[in-house]
Amino acid sequence: MKTINIAATLFILLLSSFSLAAQERETPPLTLDKQSDQVYQILGGSGANGGIIVGENAVLVIDSKMDEESVQQTIEAIQGMTDTPIKYLVNTHSDGDHIMGNRYFPESVTFIAQENCRDDFFKENFGRESDWGEPQFYPFTPSIAFKEKLDVWLGKDLVELYYFGVGHTTGDAVVYFPKDKIAFLGDQYFNTRPQLIHSNKNGNSFEHVKTLSRMLETLDAQTFLSGHSDPVGREDIKAHIQSMVARQNKVKDLISQDKSLEETLAEFDETEARLVTSIYNEISEQPSAPINTDPY
């Protein structure tokens, strides 16, 4: 009997641990953070932060979360504040936490992306084959792809889509609502960790510095929303650029001392490892690559 009681206790403890693990994995509730009368940031749910622009005759959604539950919450939240239909969805880039939810939106939605981003939908990523080429998913891939700029009109309201160059990936789009001077950057800005560069998607830290600088020169945006950070202003973007340049200069100096990648990483915090590795490899491949020490 004692053996049975011990087994039962262990079984209950095991069930409890599974229950706690499931609770920890529960998707956080999705909320909308109002930025202006027409612009909202999508927070929570499964996946990166997204956005909503409510136009005169159409709603444009920015990025799509990762799962059906989060998409359904997004749709319900939009329907709870407007009768205007969801007409467009812009994917800022091809990372799964920004595009996997596409397949749960109505087929009536038109999907838009920069042309390199669209190409990435169908490429192998980290050794995993893409399933976006399967017939059932094709309606949820970008049917409109732009090269450098695309204007989308929501009735009288203009939304500008820009491609400023290589950075986090090779297909990062900026969604700009000039009426309110608000720009959505996807993952081209992080303030909770060092900038992430996807070398496997041909992202490049040096090009990223140029890309963000070009964005600031082109747009009069005052508020910048991104996939994994709180809203920030122009000075925050400039500081972000400078922090990347500082790391690039430090890595270049260490390489000039014939430091190995392992020795170089030892000079940085562990949280900087992925970015420093990207920078090291970029410089090693192109030793003469110039570094702009003062973009401003």
Stockholm file with secondary structure:
# STOCKHOLM 1.0

chainA/1-296         MKTINIAATLFILLLSSFSLAAQERETPPLTLDKQSDQVYQILGGSGANGGIIVGENAVLVIDSKMDEESVQQTIEAIQGMTDTPIKYLVNTHSDGDHIMGNRYFPESVTFIAQENCRDDFFKENFGRESDWGEPQFYPFTPSIAFKEKLDVWLGKDLVELYYFGVGHTTGDAVVYFPKDKIAFLGDQYFNTRPQLIHSNKNGNSFEHVKTLSRMLETLDAQTFLSGHSDPVGREDIKAHIQSMVARQNKVKDLISQDKSLEETLAEFDETEARLVTSIYNEISEQPSAPINTDPY
#=GR chainA/1-296 SS CHHHHHHHHHHHHHHHHHHHHHHHHSCCCCEEEESSSSEEEEESSSSSCEEEEECSSCEEEECCCSSHHHHHHHHHHHHHHCCCCEEEEECSSCCHHHHGGGGGSCTTSEEEEEHHHHHHHTSCBTTBCCCTTSTTTGGGSCSEEESSEEEEEETTEEEEEECCCSSSSSCCCEEEETTTTEEECTTSCCSSSSCCCCGGGTCCHHHHHHHHHHHHHHCCCCEEECSSSCCBCHHHHHHHHHHHHHHHHHHHHHHHTTCCHHHHHTTSCGGGHHHHHHHHHHHHHSTTCCCCSCCC
#=GC SS_cons         CHHHHHHHHHHHHHHHHHHHHHHHHSCCCCEEEESSSSEEEEESSSSSCEEEEECSSCEEEECCCSSHHHHHHHHHHHHHHCCCCEEEEECSSCCHHHHGGGGGSCTTSEEEEEHHHHHHHTSCBTTBCCCTTSTTTGGGSCSEEESSEEEEEETTEEEEEECCCSSSSSCCCEEEETTTTEEECTTSCCSSSSCCCCGGGTCCHHHHHHHHHHHHHHCCCCEEECSSSCCBCHHHHHHHHHHHHHHHHHHHHHHHTTCCHHHHHTTSCGGGHHHHHHHHHHHHHSTTCCCCSCCC
//
